[in-house]
Amino acid sequence: MPYHLDEHLPDFEAPIPPDTTVLAELPPGDAWQRMTVLYEQVAATVADVVRRGGRPTVVSGDCTTSLGTVCGLQRAGIDPAIVWFDAHGDVQTVETTASGYLGGMPLRILVGYRPELIATAIGLRPVAEDRVLLVDARDLDPPEVEYLARSAIRRCAVDETSAAGLPDGPLYLHLDVDVVDPDELPGLLFPAPGGPSLPAVTEAVERVLATGRVAAVGLACTWRSGYGAGARVGPYLSAALADH
């Protein structure tokens, strides 16, 4: 999925070789309308892989692609809980965001915020807050802090991630690479200092994969091309996915 939101990234550095590349002819209109078309294709592709017995790994340039991935799981008859690794909360709203960045909202949309923006159009059903585990999220804006304090979303640190602390049932495992400390991963779009190491993140991801309950993996490569981040991350992810 060589896109950042609705922007095609022709030089996208995927850390693992893709079997399928999802591209779409995007219509004129706002970003939500264009992403609706794009994520409809993601959902259809994910659903097809799952129905054939596969576990898709969806690699893209941002976290909003998760909307299409979770929708695809639902279409295939899977009701996934969510394990979300990210340096950020991704629970902003249109009303609270100071930057206007749509990539800061996908987890909030997944749990039911304003379905008219995109969820209704692609048929995405909300995931209950108490079926979401947010891992790390060390860089939060004040509205996100306020929301998470009253929500049922659970949180833990990367090194606290364990099988016992995961939501029940099948899982959508989401990994935004910016959860890794930026000193180890060059070129991140939104670096957040003070994060865990790449090996530590990989070990935590492996603990989730080892449950055998992961129905799909979303990998958000939130980096700039030309810094070598893909080559740095690739061997770790390839080994983790191959082992589980």
N, C-alpha and C positions, 0 to 999 in steps of 0.2 A: 504494500500500500504506500507508494511513493508520494505521499501528500502530507502537508502541514495544514490542517483545517481544509479549506477548499483550494489550496494552492498546490499545483503539481510541482514535484521536486525531481527534475530530470537527472540530477546528480546525486540522488539519495544514496547514502552509504548504508546498505543493509548489512548487519553483522553476521547473518547466516544466509546461505544461498536460498532463494525462493523457488518453490515448485510452481507457483502461480503468481502472476502480477495482476492486481485489480486496477483497471483504469476506467474512466468514465468520461463521456462527453457531457460537460457540466453546462447547464443553461445559464442565461443571464439571470440576475436576481441577487438577493442578499446571500450572505454566507450560509444561513440556515437552510435556505432553499437548495443551494448547491450541495451542501453536505447531505441533505435528504436523499438526493439522487445517488451520491457516492456511497452512503452507508446502506442504501437499499441493495447495492451490488455486494457490499461486504456481507450483509446478512444472508443473502442468497448463497454466496460462496461458502460461508461458514456452515450454514444449514446442510448444504449438499455434502460437505466433508464429514460432518457428524453423522448424518444418516447412513453414510457408507462405512461407519465404524471408526473414523479417524478422530484425532485430537488436533485441531488446527492451532498453529501458532501464527498470529497475525502481527506483522511487523509494519510499523508506520512511523510517521514523523511527529505524532502528537498523541494525546490521550483520548481525544474525542472519538477516535475510531472504535473505542470500546463500546459505544452505543450500537454500532452495527454488529459487533461481535456478540454481545449479549443478546441482542435481538435474534441473531442467527441461531444461537443455542436454544432460545425459547421456541423458535419455529420448528426446530428438530425435536421438540418434546422434552427438553431439559430445562429445569427451573433452577438456575445456578445461584448460589451465594457468591460473594465477591471477597477476594483478598487483594488489597490494593497497596502496592509498594510505591511510594512517591515521596520526594522531599517536600511536596506541597499538599494541600488538602484537596484541591480541585472541587471545593464545595461553595465556590462563589456563585452569585446570581447576577442576572442583568441589572437588578436594582442595587446591589451592593458593591459591584466591582468598581474599583477606582481606575483601572487601566482599560477596561472594556474587552479584555482578552478572553475570547470564547473558550480557549483551552484550559481555563481555570474553573470550568463549570461541569465537566462530564460526570463526576461522581454524584453531584447534586441532582443532575438530570436522571441518572440511573435509579435514584431512590424516589423519584416522582415529581421533581420540581418542574413546573410549567410544561406539561406534556405537549401543549400546542406548538412549542418551538420546533420540535422534531420528532419526539417519541410517538405521538399519535400517527404521524404520517408514515413511519416505517413499521408501526405495530409493536413497538417496544413497551413491554409491561414493567411497572416499577418493581424494584427489588426492595423488600422491607429493610429498614435501617438496621434492625437487630441481626440481619444476615450479612452484614458488611464488617470486615476487619480492615482498618486503615493502619498501615505499617509505616512508621517513621513520622512523616508529616511535620518536620521540624521547622518549616518556614510557613507560618500561617498569617494571614491578614486578620485584623480585629473582627470583621464580620464572620470569618470562618471560625475563629475561637469561640465566639458567642454561639454560633449554630451548633458546633460540635459539643459544647457544654450541655446543651439541652437535648441533643439527638440521642438515638439509641445505637449509633455507630460506635463500635468498640475500637480501641487503639492499642498499639503496642510498639515497642522498639524493634529494630531489625533483629537484634540478638535475643530478643524474647519470643520470637516467632517459633511456635511449636505446634505439633499435630493436635495436642490437647486444647489449644486455644483457638482453633479454627472453627468457623461456622459449620453446621451440619450439612450433609448432602453434597451434591456435585458442586464444583468450584470453578469460577472464572478467576484465573490468576493474572493479575495485571502488574506489569513492571515498567515504571517510568525510570529510565536509566539515571535520571538526575537525583535519584535517591543515593547514588554513590557520591562520595566526597569529590568535589570538583578538582582537587589537587591530583586525583588519580585519573580523571576523565576529562580531557581537554575539549574545549569547544562547546560546552553545554549552553543552551539558550538561556536558561534560568538557573545559574549555579547557586547552590545554597551551602555555604561553608559548614564544616563541622559534622559531616556525614560519615557513615561507615565505609569501610574499604570494599572494593569490588569482590575479593574473596569472601568477606563476611556476608555480603548481600547474596552472593551465589549460594553459599551454604544455607542461608535462610530459605531461598527459593527452592533448593533441593529438598528441604524438610517438608515443604508444602507438596511438591511433586511426588514425594515418596509415599504420601497417603494413598495414591492411586485414584484420587477423587477429582483430579483436575480435568475438566471437560474441554477447556480451551485456554490458551495463553495469549495475552496481549502484550506486545513489547513496544513501548513508546520510545523511539530513538530521538529524543529531544536535543539534538546536537546540530552544529553547523558542519557542512561538508569541508573536507580538507584538513581536519585536525587529527585524523587517525583514530577517532573514538570507536568506530566500527571494528577496526582491526584489533583494538584493545579488548573490547567486550566479546567479540565473536567466539574465541576459544572457550571461554567460561560458559557461555550460554549453550553452545553446541554440545559440550560435554554434559552439562546438567540435563538437557533435554534428551540426549541419547541414553543416559543412564536410567531415565524414568519414563 
